[in-house]
Amino acid sequence: MPTIFDSFIEKQQAGRKSIAVLIDPDKVDDGAKLQHLINLATENLVDYFFVGGSLITTNNLAEVVRQIKKSVTIPVVLFPGNSIQVEPTADAILFLSLISGRNPELLIGQHVIAAPIIKNTKLEVLPTGYMLINSGRITSVAYVSNTIPLPEDKYSLAACTAMAGEMLGLKLMYLDAGSGAENPISPRMITAIRKAIKAPLLVGGGINTSHKALAALEAGADTIVIGNALEKDPALLTELADKVYEWNQGLAKK
């Protein structure tokens, strides 16, 4: 049976792009709001739901996962900010190692705590190199993780960081400007990392227009991750989905 990781690889090898909608349980405090987002994602053929956040202050993670899975068959992937954000009813978990920082807790410490818990679930584990890129201001993930983002103009440093992560065995690479970032990750940065690694490349943070989404895709992103921008403008998802659809349809015509 194909895994979620298989789906990332198959899309990448075919040149097809995908969209992941990131849901922070703290920001969908009522079922109706979440259901609207689920319906919107379904209408726009979103590929993945990511669920989690840097700091979750509510106890509704399980309920968010349950409501998504009750409504759709889109894979639900946990995007944990720490070792307690493990919900066994999801489909998979991004096992994130914050390789852009030097905080040992987020390189391996929290993983040691979470590993035996995850081992006793049916969650598909997706080893993921997580790289935080400077976006112009301090984001929640930078503050909570106690790490300094990679400078936005140090392309070789970022490329070598991603390369090292891949050599360590990380299967996905996730570039993030952070929730509510002022600026998205530049196309030049995305391209530098794309050239350095073979792993599927996920890019998120600051993508709040279809133009920025297309720029990320053209630069080499395999999956764009949309979260905070949808809270302000849910209709944005339709614009982004149209760009991805046009891209993938263009491949079919070649």
N, C-alpha and C positions, 0 to 999 in steps of 0.2 A: 504494500500500500504506500503511495507517494507521501512523503513527509512535507512539512511546511518548508523545511530547508530545501528540499527538492524543488519546490515551487519557485523559490528565489533563484536557484541555479538555472532551472528551465527557462524562466523569463529572461534572465541575463544572457544566456546562450543564444536565445532567439532575438535579442535586441529589444525586447518588449519592456516597457516601463510600467511601474505600478504605483499605487497610492496607499498609504497607511494613514488612518485617522487616529490620532492620539487623544485619548480621553483621560482627563484627570478626575478621579472620583470626587475630589473636593469641589469641582466646578459643575457637576451635574447633580445638584442636591435634590432634584425632584424627578420622578419617573417620566413625566410628560416631556420635559426638556431632553432627557436622554433618548426617549423613544423617537422624538423628532429628528435627532441627529442620526439615529440608527436607520430610520426610514430614508433620510436624505442620502446616507452612505449607500444604501441598497439601490436606490434609484440611479445613482451615479457609478455603480459597479466598482465600488472601492474593493481593494484586494485584501486588506488586513485591518483589524482593529488592534491598536496598542493601548494597553490600560495601565496607568501608573503615574507617578510623579515624584519630584524631588522630595516633597514633604506632604504626606497624606495625613490630614488631621481628623478625618471622619472614619467611620467603621463600615463604609458601604462598598468596599472593593468587591466583596463576594456578590453583593446585590447587582452591581454594575455588570459584572461578568455574566451573572445569571440572566439578566434582562437581555443582554446582547445575544447570548446563545439560544434563548427562548425564541427570539425574533428572526434570526438569520443564520445562515451556514457559513458566513464569513469567518475565517480563523481569528481567534482571540489570543493575542500574544501579550504576556505581561511585560511591562517596562518598569522594573522595580528600582526604587530609589535606595532601598536598603534590604536587609535580609528578612524583614518581617512582612514584606509585600509579596508574599507567595500565596496564591490562590489555586488550589489543586483542580478546580473545575474549569480553568482556562485550558487552551489547547497547547500552548508553548510558553516558554519564558526566554527573554533575551538575557543570557547570563553575561552581564555587562562587566567588563574590566576597564576602568577609567585610565587608559594608557597615556592620555595626554597630561595627566597629573602625576604627582609623586606622593599621594596619600596612600600608604600601604593598606589601609582599611578598604579602599575601593579598588585596589589592584588585586588583592587576594583575601584580605581579612574577613570581610562580610561573606565572601564566597564559601569560606570554610564553615561558617555558621549555617549557611543556607543549604549546603550540599547534602547533608543527611536528610533534611526535610524534603528537598526536591526529589531525592532518590526514591522516596516512598510515595511518590505521586506518579501519575501517568503523563506529566508534562514533558513535552519535547524540549530538550535543552539546546539552545542556539548560542554557542560561544561567540561573543560579540565584542569587538574592540570599540570602545566608546571614546570619541575624541571631541573635546569641547574647544571650540574656536571662538576667539574674541569677537564680540558683536557690537562693541561700542559702549557697553555699560555692564555693570555687575548683574548677572542673572541669578535666579534662585538656585540653579544647579551649581554655579560657581561658589556661591556663599555656603550652601549646605555641604557641598563636597570638600570645602576648604582647599580648593585647588585653583591654580592660575590657568586660565585658558591659553591655548597656543596663540601666539600673535597672528593676526589675520594676514600679515604679509611675509611670514616665514614659511614659504612654500616647501623648500627642501626639508626643513625640520619636520613639518607635518607629514610629508611623503615618507621620510625615513621612519617616523613613528608608526605609521600605518604598515609599512613594510615589516618592521620588527614584530608588530602584533600578528601579522599573517604568518611570519616564520615561527612564532610561538604556538601556532595552531588555531588562532581565532578564525572563525568561518565567515563572519559578517563584519563589515566595518560601518560604523555609524558616526557621521559627522553632525555635530549639533551646535547651533549658535545659542541655544537656550530658549526656554519659553518666553515669549514676548520680546524677543531680541529686537534691537533697533535696526540691525542690518542682517541680511541673510549671508550665508557663506559665499564668498565670491566665486564666480565661475573658474577663475585661474586657480584657486585653491582646490576646487573639486577636480579639475583636470589634472593637477599635479599628483593628487592622490590616486586618481583613476589609472594613471600611467604606471604607478608604482606597485599596484596590487592586482590580483585576479579576483579577489573575493567580491561578492555583491556589495554595492555601496549604497547606503541609506543616508539621506540628507534631510535635516529638519532645522527649524528655528528661523524666524524672520521671513518665511515664505508666505506673504500676505497678498500677493497679486498673481494673476496667471502669467504675467511677463516674467516675474522672478522664478516661478515654477518651471517655465520653459527654459530659462537660462540655466537652471540647475540640471535639467534633463540633458540639454545639449552639451553641457560640460562633462557629463559622464555619470550623473546620479542614476542608479537603477530604480530606486524607490524614493519618492518624496514623502515626508512625514508632515502632516498638517494637524495642528492642535489649537493653540491659543487664537490664531486668526479666525477660526470657525466660531469661536465663542462670540466674537464681535460681528462677524458677517457670515452666517451659515451658507448663504447663497454662493459664497466664494468657491465652495466645493464643486459646484456645477461647472464653473469656469475652468477650474483646474482639471476636472475630469474630462472636459472637452479637449483640452490640450493633450492629455495622455491618450485619449481615444484617437485623436488625429494622428498622433505619432505612431501608434500601433497599427492603425489602418494603413498608414503610409508604407509600413514594412510589408504588409500583405500584398501591396501592389507592385513591389519590386520583384 
